[in-house]
Amino acid sequence: MTARDAAYAALDTTVDGIATDATIADELFAVVDVLDGQPTLRRSLSDPSASDANRAQLAERLFGGKISPAALAVLSAVVQTPWRSGNRLVTGLERQGIRLALKSAQRDGRIDEVNEELYQLASTVDHDRALAGALRDGKYPVDGKRALVARLISGKVHPVTASLASRAVKARRRTFALTAKSYAEMGAEIAGEKIALVTVARPLDEARLTRLKSALEKQVGGPVSLQIEVDPAVLGGMSVVIGDDVIESTVAARLEDARRQLTHL
């Protein structure tokens, strides 16, 4: 575990001990948007020369009475965590908002639905050059990008998915698709599952999906969330990626293996 991962884990534990509800995530996102536009403020709230208590007091002076006590408690926990920069602090705060949004879906029994929707949205954008280009274009305003995504998913996804899709527009993981996928991965972690990225030539029926899920769960020894992508280029069979493990049984892969063997004769 890296030092950053350890810091995230400690902060997660602290925030999990705060009584929150579904509205807290939106309050934290609003604070993130304020800090994104205020570099001096970001630096002050992450200043390593100031004590943890002083940074927490500054956060309370700035946001006390403007956000709920629970949201302020989360913000206080975040600013008391050591960060290498103001930008890292903002990323850490947004991460807590994302976790709280996903946890609200988990409490409602909808976390798997949200994870699936986030992954499918990311895949849709990945396969649409025009849409991916518009969301990547730095000259296109964030509000315009959010309106574009909202039109794409309006009335089709869970409210938590819609909220997180709006956050993913800022693409802190380089692109919208990578950012949305990172949210789905976080959701799977919260649900205690591993994500299996399954690529097939044709859609699988429910019976085959059930058998595949059961087989993979036996293999990894725990719950698995299937994320299915249809790609005719695999030429039959399927490719499954779970973390760093790749299970390849496609015709395309077997042909490539044969080609490699022939080149070494």
C-alpha positions as CSV (number, residue, x, y, z in Angstrom):
1,M,0.0,0.0,0.0
2,T,1.4,3.4,-1.0
3,A,1.5,6.3,1.4
4,R,-1.3,8.0,-0.5
5,D,-3.4,4.8,-0.3
6,A,-2.8,4.6,3.4
7,A,-3.9,8.3,3.8
8,Y,-7.0,7.6,1.8
9,A,-7.8,4.5,3.9
10,A,-7.4,6.5,7.2
11,L,-9.6,9.3,5.9
12,D,-12.2,6.9,4.7
13,T,-12.4,5.4,8.1
14,T,-12.8,8.8,9.7
15,V,-15.5,9.9,7.3
16,D,-17.3,6.6,7.7
17,G,-17.7,7.4,11.3
18,I,-19.6,10.6,10.5
19,A,-23.4,10.4,10.3
20,T,-24.2,11.4,6.7
21,D,-27.1,11.1,4.3
22,A,-27.5,11.4,0.5
23,T,-27.5,15.2,0.5
24,I,-24.0,15.5,1.9
25,A,-22.3,14.5,-1.4
26,D,-23.9,17.4,-3.3
27,E,-22.7,19.8,-0.5
28,L,-19.2,18.5,-0.8
29,F,-19.3,18.8,-4.6
30,A,-20.3,22.4,-4.2
31,V,-17.3,23.1,-2.0
32,V,-15.1,21.4,-4.5
33,D,-16.3,23.7,-7.2
34,V,-15.6,26.7,-5.1
35,L,-12.1,25.5,-4.3
36,D,-11.4,24.6,-7.9
37,G,-11.7,28.3,-8.7
38,Q,-9.7,29.6,-5.7
39,P,-6.0,28.6,-5.8
40,T,-5.1,30.8,-2.8
41,L,-7.9,29.2,-0.7
42,R,-6.8,25.7,-1.7
43,R,-3.2,26.5,-0.6
44,S,-4.4,27.9,2.7
45,L,-6.5,24.8,3.5
46,S,-3.6,22.5,2.7
47,D,-0.8,24.6,4.2
48,P,1.6,22.1,5.9
49,S,3.0,24.9,8.0
50,A,-0.4,25.4,9.7
51,S,-1.6,23.0,12.4
52,D,-4.4,20.6,11.7
53,A,-6.6,22.6,14.2
54,N,-5.9,25.9,12.4
55,R,-6.8,24.5,9.0
56,A,-10.0,23.1,10.5
57,Q,-10.8,26.5,12.0
58,L,-10.2,28.2,8.7
59,A,-12.6,25.7,7.0
60,E,-15.2,26.5,9.6
61,R,-14.9,30.2,9.2
62,L,-15.2,29.9,5.4
63,F,-18.0,27.4,5.2
64,G,-19.7,27.3,8.6
65,G,-23.4,28.1,8.3
66,K,-23.2,27.6,4.5
67,I,-23.1,23.8,4.6
68,S,-24.7,21.3,7.0
69,P,-22.8,20.3,10.2
70,A,-22.2,16.8,8.7
71,A,-20.7,18.2,5.5
72,L,-18.6,20.5,7.6
73,A,-17.4,17.6,9.7
74,V,-16.3,15.8,6.5
75,L,-14.6,18.9,5.2
76,S,-12.8,19.3,8.6
77,A,-11.5,15.7,8.4
78,V,-10.2,16.3,4.9
79,V,-8.4,19.5,5.6
80,Q,-6.8,17.9,8.7
81,T,-5.3,15.2,6.5
82,P,-1.8,16.1,5.2
83,W,-1.8,16.8,1.4
84,R,1.1,17.6,-0.9
85,S,-0.8,20.4,-2.6
86,G,-4.1,22.2,-2.7
87,N,-5.1,20.3,-5.8
88,R,-4.5,17.0,-4.0
89,L,-6.8,18.3,-1.2
90,V,-9.6,19.1,-3.6
91,T,-9.2,15.6,-5.2
92,G,-9.4,14.0,-1.8
93,L,-12.5,16.0,-0.9
94,E,-14.2,15.2,-4.2
95,R,-13.4,11.5,-3.6
96,Q,-15.2,11.6,-0.3
97,G,-18.3,13.1,-2.0
98,I,-18.1,10.3,-4.6
99,R,-17.9,7.7,-1.9
100,L,-20.8,9.1,0.0
101,A,-22.9,9.2,-3.2
102,L,-22.1,5.5,-3.9
103,K,-22.8,4.6,-0.3
104,S,-26.2,6.2,-0.5
105,A,-26.9,3.9,-3.5
106,Q,-25.6,0.9,-1.5
107,R,-28.0,1.7,1.4
108,D,-30.8,1.7,-1.2
109,G,-29.7,-1.6,-2.6
110,R,-28.9,0.0,-6.0
111,I,-25.1,0.0,-5.9
112,D,-24.7,-2.7,-8.6
113,E,-27.1,-0.8,-10.9
114,V,-25.1,2.4,-10.5
115,N,-21.8,0.6,-11.1
116,E,-23.1,-1.0,-14.3
117,E,-24.6,2.3,-15.5
118,L,-21.3,4.2,-14.9
119,Y,-19.3,1.6,-16.8
120,Q,-21.7,1.4,-19.7
121,L,-21.7,5.2,-19.9
122,A,-17.9,5.2,-20.0
123,S,-17.9,2.6,-22.7
124,T,-20.5,4.5,-24.8
125,V,-18.3,7.7,-24.6
126,D,-15.2,5.7,-25.4
127,H,-16.8,4.4,-28.6
128,D,-18.1,7.7,-29.8
129,R,-15.2,9.8,-31.1
130,A,-17.3,13.0,-31.5
131,L,-18.7,12.8,-28.0
132,A,-15.3,11.8,-26.4
133,G,-13.7,14.6,-28.3
134,A,-16.2,17.2,-27.1
135,L,-15.8,16.1,-23.5
136,R,-12.0,16.2,-23.8
137,D,-12.0,19.7,-25.5
138,G,-10.5,22.2,-23.0
139,K,-12.1,25.1,-24.9
140,Y,-15.6,23.7,-24.4
141,P,-17.1,25.0,-21.0
142,V,-17.7,22.6,-18.2
143,D,-21.3,23.6,-18.0
144,G,-21.8,22.8,-21.7
145,K,-20.2,19.4,-21.2
146,R,-22.4,18.6,-18.3
147,A,-25.5,19.6,-20.3
148,L,-24.3,17.3,-23.1
149,V,-23.9,14.3,-20.7
150,A,-27.3,15.2,-19.1
151,R,-29.0,15.0,-22.4
152,L,-27.4,11.6,-23.1
153,I,-28.6,10.0,-19.9
154,S,-31.7,12.0,-18.9
155,G,-34.4,9.7,-17.4
156,K,-32.3,6.6,-18.2
157,V,-30.1,6.2,-15.1
158,H,-30.2,6.2,-11.3
159,P,-30.0,9.7,-9.8
160,V,-26.6,8.8,-8.2
161,T,-25.3,7.8,-11.7
162,A,-26.5,11.1,-13.1
163,S,-24.8,13.1,-10.3
164,L,-21.5,11.2,-10.7
165,A,-21.6,11.5,-14.5
166,S,-21.8,15.2,-14.0
167,R,-18.7,15.1,-11.7
168,A,-16.8,13.0,-14.2
169,V,-17.0,15.8,-16.8
170,K,-14.0,17.4,-15.0
171,A,-12.0,14.3,-15.8
172,R,-9.5,14.2,-13.0
173,R,-8.4,10.8,-14.4
174,R,-7.5,12.4,-17.8
175,T,-10.7,11.5,-19.7
176,F,-14.4,11.3,-18.9
177,A,-14.4,7.6,-19.6
178,L,-11.5,6.8,-17.3
179,T,-12.9,8.9,-14.5
180,A,-16.4,7.3,-14.8
181,K,-14.8,3.8,-14.8
182,S,-12.8,4.8,-11.6
183,Y,-16.1,5.6,-9.9
184,A,-17.5,2.2,-10.9
185,E,-14.3,0.6,-9.5
186,M,-14.8,2.5,-6.2
187,G,-18.4,1.4,-6.1
188,A,-17.4,-2.2,-6.5
189,E,-14.9,-1.8,-3.7
190,I,-17.6,-0.4,-1.5
191,A,-19.9,-3.3,-2.4
192,G,-17.1,-5.7,-1.5
193,E,-16.9,-6.9,-5.1
194,K,-14.2,-7.3,-7.8
195,I,-14.9,-6.0,-11.3
196,A,-14.7,-8.4,-14.1
197,L,-14.3,-6.6,-17.5
198,V,-15.8,-9.1,-20.0
199,T,-15.4,-8.5,-23.8
200,V,-17.5,-10.6,-26.1
201,A,-18.3,-10.7,-29.8
202,R,-22.1,-10.8,-29.2
203,P,-24.3,-10.1,-26.2
204,L,-24.7,-12.9,-23.6
205,D,-28.2,-14.1,-22.5
206,E,-29.1,-14.1,-18.8
207,A,-28.4,-17.8,-18.4
208,R,-24.8,-17.5,-19.7
209,L,-24.2,-14.3,-17.6
210,T,-25.4,-16.2,-14.5
211,R,-23.0,-19.1,-15.3
212,L,-20.1,-16.8,-16.0
213,K,-20.6,-14.8,-12.8
214,S,-20.8,-18.0,-10.8
215,A,-17.7,-19.4,-12.3
216,L,-15.7,-16.3,-11.8
217,E,-16.8,-15.9,-8.2
218,K,-15.6,-19.4,-7.5
219,Q,-12.3,-18.6,-9.2
220,V,-11.6,-15.3,-7.2
221,G,-13.3,-16.5,-4.0
222,G,-15.8,-13.7,-3.6
223,P,-18.5,-11.5,-5.2
224,V,-17.8,-10.3,-8.8
225,S,-19.5,-7.5,-10.7
226,L,-19.7,-8.2,-14.4
227,Q,-19.1,-5.3,-16.8
228,I,-19.9,-6.4,-20.3
229,E,-18.6,-4.9,-23.5
230,V,-19.6,-6.1,-27.0
231,D,-16.8,-6.0,-29.6
232,P,-17.1,-8.0,-32.8
233,A,-13.3,-7.8,-33.2
234,V,-12.8,-10.5,-30.6
235,L,-14.1,-13.0,-33.2
236,G,-16.0,-15.3,-30.8
237,G,-15.2,-16.5,-27.3
238,M,-14.5,-13.9,-24.6
239,S,-11.8,-11.9,-22.8
240,V,-12.1,-11.4,-19.0
241,V,-9.9,-9.0,-17.0
242,I,-10.1,-9.0,-13.2
243,G,-7.5,-6.6,-11.8
244,D,-4.1,-7.7,-13.2
245,D,-5.4,-11.1,-14.3
246,V,-6.4,-11.6,-18.0
247,I,-8.3,-14.7,-19.1
248,E,-8.3,-14.8,-22.9
249,S,-10.3,-17.4,-24.9
250,T,-11.2,-15.5,-28.1
251,V,-10.7,-16.7,-31.6
252,A,-8.7,-13.5,-32.3
253,A,-6.3,-14.4,-29.4
254,R,-5.8,-18.0,-30.6
255,L,-5.1,-16.7,-34.1
256,E,-2.5,-14.3,-32.7
257,D,-0.9,-17.1,-30.6
258,A,-0.7,-19.2,-33.8
259,R,0.9,-16.3,-35.7
260,R,3.5,-15.8,-33.0
261,Q,4.4,-19.5,-33.1
262,L,4.7,-19.5,-36.9
263,T,7.1,-16.5,-36.8
264,H,9.4,-18.4,-34.5
265,L,9.6,-21.5,-36.6
